[in-house]
Amino acid sequence: MTDKIALTPKTHTTPPAKFSHGVKKGNILQVAGQVGFLPAEEGKPPTPAGPTLREQTLQTLANVKSVLEEGGATWDDVMMIRVYLTDVDHFAEMNEIYNAYFAEHLTAAPAARTTVYVGLPAGLLIEIDALAVLDS
């Protein structure tokens, strides 16, 4: 039986509760919901990339990507992405940012995606998780 491996990139802090930033078992890799925190600095609390949806979305995507890479995956391995927004008025802007980002970062078909509206901690506008399936 294949062991389940917790993934925490060097850019991430230890999660605030009993969960992993990512988990890999066999060829399946699940990335937990990531937000737009800047890379971790020793002894400092996490800080959002900025107050705008653009800043937070790009940092959130970078954070998801770092967990994927920690597990040996790329965006091309991602089958499903879930986007959590705090404001329905951000949908069009997020789509614009998302489409431009993936125009540069994909060589395969895009992943399936679901977008939902949620409450997040104060100052956070977006959260993204992903499910990847690796070839081996």
Buried (B, 14 or more C-beta within 10 A) or exposed (E): EEEEBEBBBEBBBEEEEEEBBBBBEEBBBBBBBBBBBBBBEEEEEBEBBBEEBBBBBBBBBBBBBBBBBBBBBBBBBBEBBBBBBBEEEBEEBBEEBBEEBBEEEBEEEBBEBEBEEEEBEEEBBBBBBBBBEBEE
